[in-house]
Amino acid sequence: MMNSIMCRKQGGFTLIELAIVLVIVGVLIGSFVGTLGSRIDTTRRAEAQADLEVIKSALLGFVFSSGGPYLPCPCTTDCAIDAINPGLENRGGGTCTAGAAAGYLGYLPWGTLGLKPADPWNTLYRYWVDPDFSDAGAGSEFDLTDTGSGQIRTRNPDGTATRLVASNVVAVVFTQGKNAYGGLSVDGIARPAIPAANIDELDNADTNSEFISRAGTEVGATTAGGEFDDIVFWISDYEIKARMVEAGMLPPP
C-alpha cells in the first residue's frame, strides 16, 4: 500500500511546478519571437537596399536609352497595381506633370522602368527628379556645365543640426520603411500620415529638393529629427556625366 501511494506522488506535478514550466516556456517563446521579428526586419531592410541598387541602375539605363538623354518623370497618378496603366511616368509633352507645386516628387515609375512596384513592406517607392534633367524637350541637359539642384543631408553626431553630404543631385529614390508613414500601398491605400515629431521623415516628403539620409531609429525614439526608418539612394549629375564621358556621349573635361 505504501509503495502504491509513493508511486502516485512521484508520478505527478504540483501546480507550482507546472507554473514554473509554463513561465520558462513563455520566456523561451517570447525570446524566439523577438529574435525572429528582428531578423525579419533586418532581412527586409537588406532587401530594400538591394532593390534601390537595382532601381538606380535602371534609372541610369533609362538615361542612356532615352533620346534626350533625360531621366523619367515621377508617377503621380495611376501608380497602384489595380489602376489603369499603372506605374507609368506622368509626362506632359517634354516635361513632368508633377510640376513645381508637387516639388517634382511622386512615386517611382516602376511600370516605365519594368521594375517591381513596391518595397518589402508593400509600399510604393518614392522618387524625386530635378526638372531640368527630366525635360525631354530641352535637348541634352547632361552637358558639362549643368548641375543638379538636389541636396542630401544627414544629422550631426550630436543630432543638433543637419549637414550637407551630397549636392548636385539629379534624382532621389527612397523607401519610407517599415512604418510606411506618408506612403501609398500597392493597392492605392494611403498609409498613416507622418507624425509631426518625425521631422526628418517630413523633410523627405515635402516639396523642396532637400532630403535626409541617416541611420534608422527604434519605434518611438525621441532623438533629434524624430523616429526615422527611410532608406535613401541618390544619383548626382557627376555620376551620370562620368559614365557619359566613358561612353563617348560627352567630351572629356
C-alpha positions in Angstrom: 0.0 0.0 0.0 2.8 2.4 0.9 4.6 1.7 -2.3 1.4 2.4 -4.3 0.9 5.8 -2.6 4.6 6.8 -3.2 4.4 5.9 -6.8 1.3 8.1 -7.3 3.0 11.0 -5.5 6.2 10.6 -7.6 4.4 10.4 -10.9 2.6 13.9 -10.9 3.5 17.6 -10.9 2.4 20.2 -8.4 0.7 23.4 -9.5 3.8 25.3 -8.6 6.0 23.1 -10.8 3.6 23.4 -13.7 3.6 27.2 -13.3 7.4 27.3 -13.3 7.4 25.2 -16.5 4.9 27.5 -18.2 6.9 30.6 -17.3 10.0 29.1 -18.7 8.3 28.1 -21.9 6.7 31.6 -22.2 10.1 33.2 -21.8 11.6 31.0 -24.4 8.8 31.6 -26.9 9.0 35.4 -26.3 12.7 35.4 -26.9 12.3 33.4 -30.1 9.5 35.7 -31.4 11.5 38.8 -30.6 14.6 37.4 -32.3 12.6 36.3 -35.3 11.0 39.7 -35.7 14.3 41.4 -35.5 15.7 39.1 -38.2 12.7 39.7 -40.5 13.2 43.5 -40.1 16.9 43.2 -40.9 16.2 41.0 -43.9 13.6 43.4 -45.3 15.9 46.4 -44.9 18.6 44.5 -46.8 16.1 43.6 -49.5 15.0 47.2 -49.8 18.7 48.3 -50.2 19.2 45.7 -52.9 16.0 47.0 -54.7 17.3 50.6 -54.5 20.6 49.5 -56.2 18.6 47.9 -59.0 16.4 51.0 -59.3 19.5 53.2 -59.5 20.9 51.1 -62.3 17.5 51.1 -64.1 17.4 54.9 -63.9 20.9 55.2 -65.4 19.9 52.8 -68.1 16.9 54.9 -68.9 19.2 58.0 -69.3 21.3 56.2 -71.9 18.4 54.8 -73.8 16.2 57.9 -73.9 16.5 60.2 -76.8 17.5 63.3 -74.8 19.1 61.9 -72.8 16.9 62.6 -69.8 15.6 61.0 -66.6 12.0 59.6 -66.3 9.3 61.7 -64.6 7.7 60.5 -61.3 4.4 58.6 -61.4 1.8 60.7 -59.7 -1.5 59.1 -60.7 -2.5 55.5 -61.5 0.5 54.2 -59.6 -1.2 51.4 -57.8 -1.3 48.0 -59.3 -5.1 47.9 -59.6 -5.3 51.1 -61.6 -5.4 51.6 -65.4 -1.9 51.7 -66.9 -0.2 51.6 -63.5 3.3 52.7 -62.8 3.9 54.9 -65.8 5.8 58.2 -65.7 3.5 61.3 -65.9 4.9 63.4 -68.7 3.0 66.2 -70.5 4.9 66.8 -73.7 8.5 67.1 -72.7 8.1 68.0 -69.0 6.9 66.3 -65.9 3.2 66.9 -65.0 4.1 66.7 -61.3 5.2 70.3 -61.6 6.7 72.7 -59.1 3.6 72.5 -56.8 4.5 68.9 -56.0 8.2 69.6 -55.9 8.7 67.0 -58.7 8.3 64.3 -56.0 6.0 61.4 -56.7 6.3 57.6 -56.9 8.8 55.6 -58.8 7.6 55.0 -62.4 8.0 51.2 -62.0 5.9 50.4 -65.0 8.0 52.6 -67.3 11.2 51.1 -65.9 10.0 47.5 -65.8 10.6 47.0 -62.1 8.5 45.7 -59.2 6.3 48.3 -57.7 6.9 48.3 -54.0 9.3 47.9 -51.2 9.3 44.8 -48.8 6.6 46.4 -46.8 4.3 46.7 -49.9 4.6 50.5 -50.0 5.4 52.2 -53.3 8.9 53.6 -53.7 9.1 57.4 -53.7 11.0 59.3 -56.4 12.2 62.8 -57.0 13.8 64.2 -60.1 15.4 67.5 -61.0 13.0 69.1 -63.6 15.9 70.3 -65.8 17.3 66.8 -66.1 13.9 65.2 -66.9 12.9 67.7 -69.6 12.7 65.8 -72.9 12.1 68.9 -75.0 15.1 70.9 -73.9 17.8 68.9 -75.6 20.6 67.3 -73.6 20.7 68.6 -70.1 23.7 66.4 -69.3 26.4 68.6 -70.5 29.5 69.6 -68.5 28.1 72.9 -67.3 24.7 72.0 -65.9 24.4 71.0 -62.2 21.7 69.2 -60.2 19.6 71.1 -57.7 19.0 68.3 -55.1 20.8 68.0 -51.8 21.3 65.2 -49.4 21.8 66.0 -45.7 22.4 64.0 -42.5 22.3 64.6 -38.8 25.5 65.7 -37.0 26.7 63.1 -34.4 25.2 65.2 -31.6 21.9 65.4 -33.5 21.6 69.1 -33.1 21.7 70.1 -36.8 22.0 68.6 -40.3 25.0 68.9 -42.5 25.4 68.5 -46.3 26.7 65.2 -47.6 25.9 65.4 -51.3 24.9 68.2 -53.7 24.4 68.4 -57.5 21.8 65.6 -57.1 19.5 65.0 -60.0 17.4 62.0 -58.7 16.4 60.6 -55.3 14.7 57.2 -54.6 13.7 56.1 -51.2 11.6 53.7 -49.2 9.5 55.0 -46.3 10.5 51.9 -44.4 8.6 49.7 -42.0 6.4 52.5 -40.5 5.4 53.5 -44.1 4.3 56.9 -42.8 3.1 59.1 -45.6 3.3 56.3 -48.2 0.9 54.6 -50.6 0.3 50.9 -50.6 0.4 48.8 -53.8 -3.4 48.7 -53.6 -3.7 52.5 -53.6 -4.4 52.8 -49.9 -2.8 55.8 -48.1 -0.6 54.8 -45.2 -0.8 56.8 -41.9 0.4 60.4 -42.0 3.9 61.2 -40.9 3.8 62.3 -37.2 4.8 65.9 -36.5 7.7 64.7 -34.4 9.3 62.8 -37.3 11.0 66.0 -38.6 13.4 64.3 -40.9 10.8 62.0 -42.5 8.6 65.0 -43.1 11.6 66.7 -44.8 11.8 63.8 -47.3 8.1 64.1 -48.1 7.8 67.8 -48.6 8.1 69.9 -51.8 11.7 71.1 -51.5 14.7 69.4 -53.1 16.5 68.6 -49.8 16.4 65.0 -48.4 17.7 63.4 -45.2 19.6 60.2 -45.1 20.7 58.9 -41.7 20.7 55.8 -39.5 17.4 54.3 -38.6 16.0 54.5 -35.1 13.7 52.4 -33.0 10.0 52.9 -32.9 9.1 55.7 -30.5 12.6 57.1 -30.5 13.0 60.7 -29.1 16.2 61.5 -30.9 16.8 64.8 -32.8 14.9 64.6 -36.1 12.4 62.1 -34.6 11.8 58.5 -35.4 13.4 57.6 -38.8 13.5 54.5 -40.9 13.6 55.9 -44.5 16.3 54.4 -46.8 17.6 56.9 -49.3 19.5 56.5 -52.5 20.5 59.2 -55.0 22.3 60.0 -58.3 24.4 63.1 -58.8 25.0 64.7 -62.2 28.7 63.9 -61.9 27.9 60.2 -61.7 25.9 60.3 -64.9 28.3 62.6 -66.7 31.3 60.4 -65.8 29.5 57.4 -67.4 28.6 59.5 -70.5 32.2 60.5 -70.9 33.2 56.9 -70.7 30.6 56.0 -73.4 31.8 58.9 -75.7 28.5 60.7 -75.3 30.2 63.7 -73.7 33.7 65.2 -74.4 36.1 64.7 -71.5 36.5 67.7 -69.3 
